[in-house]
Amino acid sequence: MPLPTTITPPFLCPAPIFPPNHPHFPPRNQFPPRPIFHRPRMATLSGFIAGSQLVGSSGSGGGGDNEARTLIEYVGGGGVDVGDDLVLLIHHLQYACKKIAALVASPFNSTLGKHTSFAAGAGGSAGGSGRDAPKPLDIVSNEIILSSLRSSGKVAVMASEEDDTPTWIRDDGPFVVVTDPLDGSRNIDASIPTGTIFGIYRRLEELDHLPTEEKALLNSLQTGTRLVASGYVLYSSATIFCTSFGSGTHAFTLDHSTGDFILTHPSLKIPSRGQIYSVNDARYFDWPDGLRLYIDTVRQGKGRYPKKYSARYICSLVADFHRTLLYGGVTMNPRDHLRLVYEANPLSFLVEQAGGKGSDGKNRILSIQPVKLHQRLPLFLGSCEDMEELESYGNVQQKVNPGYEV
């Protein structure tokens, strides 16, 4: 049926928003000018953060001028001075994470998930099979990070969960970046929090004479004690960039009005004791005796801390770890599942800088020498006293995995 060419009053139509020759992009003058936003000062936020543990007035990054400090201001000398090269790298890394945050929150990501052709170009065995197989959003996130690292001009090699082998970027890049581009991506359809994990090392110049593939791999297999910086970005009700440069752990929250990550959690200190354990206890009967006894004891309030522990489990490593960092307790995966290079090491660095502990159930994570890029191990992260009590039970590593595809 043809549309009417005229409409009589009172149903008058306004002038068309999109001119016929530009159907998708309206001219600038169709919209009012964008308002100018100024970074808020802490004084303007005092109505709801006064006295909160989220914004401190003491310690590194607290600031005495009540100014809302951005991530780039902080690393550029306002909180720590990490050097121009690392500042530029962090600038590009935060930009990549903003793009991933927008991708995760986009109404079109479910459509992207149906385009399985993305997975055909993935790194194959890097992501594993079954539930660990690379998802399109993982692959797109990986490309976003790689592109930003290339643009920074400061990265020699990137090693990612999504790639079989490290990617050599440039010979004179001073840094090595290891990353899990989108942890917990299988939860996106249910709007469960996801995250990006990264670690930064210095390039080992003594390896420069080696063939490219060999020096790329060896640079990526450094122990966690050599980390220059690490961090995660949580994509949830807020987008939080939590990082450490070896002088405490600090978290910055994305202000969507300005596009800045604002320091909201300076000098985070994990409580020495929590009251929460985070683990998939549906697998309780697959656990070794020591782990079952520990969980039975603390949830009955019969451990060293005379309160009953509660279970909180999101099944998103970044989200579970973030809650543990704030409230204390232990988050864990007792089987050989999580990757040493780009999950366990960066998060252990962060928790240690916050006063906690990262362990495989027997050994300090940061002291373990990686021998393979995608090496897996049990992972226990949390409050120092909780971790010591857990390890005292001895047999806590789950070595038998019935019903799992590893």
N, C-alpha and C positions, 0 to 999 in steps of 0.2 A: 504494500500500500504506500503510495507516495506521501511524503510529508507535506503539510500545508506550507504554502509560501508566505502567507501572512497570518498574523495573529492579532485579533482585535482586542482593544482594551477591555477589562483592566489587566489582561495578562501580557503586559509589555515585557519584552526580553531586553536585558542589558546588552551592551556592546560585547561582541565575542572576546573571550579571554585569549584564545589562541588564533592569530591571524591565519588565513588559509594556507599561505605559503610557508609557514613555520608551525606545523601542527604540534610540535612537542616542546618548544622552547619559547615561552612568552617574552615579549620585550621587557627590559628592565623597568621601564616606567609604569608597568601595570601593577607593580607592587610598591608599597611604601618602603622607604629606606630602612635597612636593618638597624635596630637599636645598638648603641655602643655599650658594651659591658665592661665594667672595671672589675679587676680582681678584688674580692671582698677582703677586708681586714678581719682579723679574728674578733675584734671588738664587736663587729656587727653580728657575729655568730654566737655571742656569749649567751644569748637567751636560751639556747638549747644544748650548748656544749660545755657550759661552765661547770667545772668540777668533774667532767667526764674523764675517763682514762684514755679516751681516744685522742685527745689533743693535750699534750703536756706542756708545762712551762719550764721544765728543767731538763738537763741532759742535752745530748747532741741533737740539734735541730729544733729545740724548743723555742729559741728565739726570744729576745727581750723586747722586740719592737711590736709584738702582736701582729706582725705581717704574715699573711698567708703565703707561705713559701712554696714555690713550684718545684717539681722534680729537677728541672734543668738548673734553676737557681741554686738548689741544694748541692748538686754535684759540681757546680761551677765555682764553688768556694763559699757558698752561703752556709753550708753544713759540713761538707768535706770537700777537699780539693783533689780530684782524681786525675787531673791533667786534661788537656784539650782533646787528645785523641779519644779518651774514654767518654768524655762529655758528648762528643759528636756521635759516637757509637750509641750511647744511651738515647740521644735525641732521635736517631733513626729507629731504634728498637721500640721506643714508646709510640712512635708514629705507626709502626707496623701493628702494634697491639691495639691501637685505636681502630684501625681498619678491621682487625679481626673481631673486636667488640661489636662494631657495626654489622659485620657479616653474621655473627651469631644471633644478633637481635633482629635481623632482617626478616620480614614476612616471606621472603623469597628463598630462605635457606632450605625449606622443605622441598621446594622445587629443584634446587640444586642437588639435593640428596637423591633425586630420581635419575640424575644423569650419570649413570654408572660408567660412562666412557672415561670419566676422570680417573677412575681406579685403574684403568688399563695401562696408564702411563706411570703408575706408582712404582715405588722401589721394590715391589715384589715381596720378598721374604722379610723385609725389614719390619713390616707391621704384623707379620704372622698371618694366621688364617682364622676363619670363623669369626668370633666376636672381636678379635683383635685386628681384623683385616682393615686396611686403610679406607676411610670414608672420604667422599668427595670434599667435605669441609676441612678435613685434616690436610688434604693435598693442596687445596687453595690456600689455607693458612700457612702451609710450608712455603709456598711460592711467594706469599706476601712477605714473610720474614726474609727469605733469601734475597728478594729484590731490594728490600731496605738495607740489608747488610752490604750488598753490592754497591748501593748508592752511597753508603757511608765512606767507602774508600779505606776503612780501617780494619777490615777483617780478612785474614789470610784463608781461613777454612771454616766451613760450617758443617757440623755433624748433627743429623736429625733422626728422630725415630722413624720418619717416613722414607728415609733413603737407605739403601743397602750399604753404601760407602759414603765417606765424607766428600763434600764438594769443595774443591780448591778454588778460591776466588781471586786472589792476587798475591804475588810474591812478596810485596813489601807491606802487607797488612800486619799491624803489630799484635792483633788479637785473634783468638780462636773462640768460636761460639758453638756450644752444644745446646740442643733444644728439643723439647717435646712441644710442637707447635700448637696442638689443641688437645690437651688431656681431657678425658671424659666425654669425647664428642658423641659417643653412642647415646648419651643422655639428652642431647639437644632437643629431640622431638618432644620430650616431656618437660622442657624448660627447666631442667636441673642445671645448676652452675657448672661451668667448665673453666678451663684455664690454660695459660701458656707457661711453660717452665723453661728457664734458660740458665746457663752457666758461661762465664767468660774467663778464659785463660790468656796468658801471653804466648805468642808464637815462640817456639823453641828454635832460636836462630842456629843452634848447633846442628840442626837437622836440615838446614837449607840446601846442602849439597846432595841430598838424597833425591831419588826419582819422585815425581809429584804424588803418585798414589801412596807411596810408602811414607813420605813426610806428612801427608794429610792425615793418614791413620794414626801415626805415632803422636802427632800433635793433639789428636782428639782423645787419646788414651792416657792423659795425665791424671794423676791422683787428685782427689778433692782438696788436699792440703795446698795445692798450687793455684786454686781458684783466686782470681782477682776480684770477681764479683759474681753474684748469682741473684736470682729472683724468680718470682712468679707473678702473673697477672690473672686475677680472678674476674671472670665475667659472670656477674650475678645481679642482684638488685642494685648494686654499685659496682663499678669497674675499679679494682684496686690493684695498684702496682706496688708490690712489696719487694724490697731489695736490700742487699748488704754489700758494702765495699770493704768489709773487714773491720769496720768500726761500729758495730751495732747493726740492728735490723730496723728498717724504717718503712712505713707504708704510706702511700700517696693515693688519694681518691680522685677519680676523674670528675672535674667540674664541667658538665656538658654545656654550660653557658659560655665558657671561655675556651674549652678544649685543653685546659691545663690539668695536669696531675698535681693536686694540692697536698702538702704534707699534713696528714691527719693522725698518724700514729708514730710519733718520733720515739726512737730508742725503745722499741718493743721489748718487753721482758716477759717470757713465758713463766707463769707461776711455777714454783718449785714442785708443787703437787696439785693435781687436778682431781676431778671427780667423774671423768668421762673416759670411756674407752671406745674406740672406733675401729670396728672390724666386721667382716661378714661372718657373723656367728651362726648363719645357716650351715656353715661347714664345720660346726663344733665337733662332730663325731669323726672328722678327718684329721683333727689336730693331734699333735703329740701330747703326751701326758702332762708335761710341764706347763704348756700354754693353757690347757683345760683347767688345771689346778689353779693357775693364777687368776683366770677369769672367774671361776667359781668362788674364789676367796674374796676378791675385791667387790664383786657385786653383792655378796652377803655382808659386806662391811667388816670382814674379819682379817683384813690385811693390816699393813703397818699404819694405814690411815683409817681410823675407825668410823668411816662413813660408807654407805652403800654407793657403789659406782653405777652410773647410768650408761646405756649404750646409745650412741649417736652415729649413724652411718649413712652417708650420702652416696657412696660408691663413685665419688669424683675425688681423686687424690688431692687436687689443689683445694677444693672446698673443705674436705675433711681436715687437711693440714692447717688451713687458715683458721678454722674454729679452734683447733688444738693450740695453735700459737697464741691465740687470744685468751683462752679459758683454761688451758692446761689439760693434763691427762696424756693419753697415748693414742696415736693413730697407727695402724699396722696392717700389713699384708704378710702373713707368716710363710707363704709359699714362694718359690722361686718364680716371681712374676714381674716385679718392677725392675726397670733398667737402672743399672749403676751409673752410667755415664751422664744421662740427661734427665733423670728423675731423682734418684737417691742422692747423688753428690750435691746438686744445687740446693735441694731442700735441707739436707743435713748441714750444709754451710750456714743456711739461714737460721736453723733452729739452734745451732751452737752459738751463733752470734747473738741470739736472744737469750742465752743462758740455759738451753736445753741440751738434748743429746740425740744423735742419730746412730742407729746400730742395726746390724743384721741379726741380732739376737745373741751374738757372741763377740763381734768385733766392731770397733768404731768404723763407720762407713767411710769417712774421709781418708782413712789409712789404707784402704783396700786398693791394690793396684789393678786397674782394669786390664784384661787380656783380650777382650773382644768388644767391638763397638756396641753390640746389642746384648751385652752380658746381663743376665737376670739374677736377682737375689731376693731373699726376704728383706723386708724393710720395717723398722720400728722407729718412730719419731715421737718425741714428747718431752714432758717435764722431767727434770733430772732425777728427782726422787722416785717418780713412777717408773722411769726406765730402769733405774738400779734395782728396784723391787722385782720388776718383770724379769730381768736377766738373772736374778738370783734363783729363779725356778729351774734354770738349766735348759731343759729340752723344750724350746719354744719354736724351733724352725720346723715347718711342715715340709717334709721331704716326699711324702706320698700324696698324689693328687688324683684320687679316683673321681671320674666324672668330668675332669677338666681336659681341655685341649690347650696345651702350653705352647 
